Every structure is written in C-alpha cells, then in structure tokens.
Amino acid sequence: MEYTYKTKGTCSTSITFDINGDVITNVRFTGGCNGNLKTISSLVEGCTVDYIIEHCKGITCGFKSTSCGDQLANAVAEAYEKNK
C-alpha cells in the first residue's frame, strides 16, 4: 500500500513509500538534498518499520530539532499504526 507523509520542519516537503506489513519499499522524498535523500531511500529499501525507527529516530539536521531521517521514522511509524 502506498503512503504519503507531509514532513514538518525539514527541507523535504513529503515522503512517499510502500508499506507491506512492516516492510518499507520504494521510498521517495519530495524536495530536500537530492543525493542524501536518494542514499537514505536506498539504505532503507526492504527494511522493517522497527529497523528504520531504531536507526533514524531522533536524528537532527543542523540547528533543526528534526531531519529527513527523523521524519521518515515518524512517517513509517504512522503508516504502520494506520495499517495494522
């Protein structure tokens, strides 16, 4: 199932991905640092929600209290809860 999350406090404006059970694939960020976000998408391809949360939750960017990785953790957690 495809899920889109509107980010808060980051240069990227949204994250779209597929969720099948607790596995995340096809992560796409809109806006933000293109190369870094392609890297994040590649690294989390096929990972579980728990894995992404464990490795991305709480990461900050510069002086911001969040980051695109932190927003991804929020997004997959929200999608998982809504699709239980």
FENMO-V186463 format. One record per residue. N is the residue number from 1. PHI is phi in radians with two decimals (999 if undefined). Layout:
N/PHI
N/PHI
This chain:
1/999
2/-1.43
3/-2.36
4/-2.13
5/-2.14
6/-1.46
7/-1.31
8/-2.30
9/1.43
10/-2.25
11/-1.21
12/-1.28
13/-1.83
14/-2.79
15/-2.29
16/-2.10
17/-2.75
18/-1.79
19/-2.22
20/-2.26
21/1.21
22/-2.03
23/-1.82
24/-1.88
25/-2.44
26/0.99
27/-1.31
28/-2.35
29/-1.72
30/-1.86
31/1.39
32/1.48
33/-1.45
34/-0.86
35/-1.13
36/-1.10
37/-1.30
38/-1.13
39/-1.15
40/-1.00
41/-1.00
42/-1.15
43/-1.21
44/-1.70
45/-0.99
46/1.43
47/-1.45
48/-1.48
49/-0.99
50/-1.05
51/-1.10
52/-1.12
53/-1.08
54/-1.02
55/-1.66
56/-2.05
57/-1.10
58/1.57
59/-1.24
60/-1.92
61/-2.24
62/1.00
63/-1.58
64/-1.36
65/-1.53
66/-2.52
67/-2.68
68/-1.10
69/-1.13
70/-1.09
71/-1.13
72/-1.09
73/-1.04
74/-1.10
75/-1.11
76/-1.20
77/-1.12
78/-1.11
79/-1.07
80/-1.08
81/-1.12
82/-1.26
83/-1.87
84/-1.17
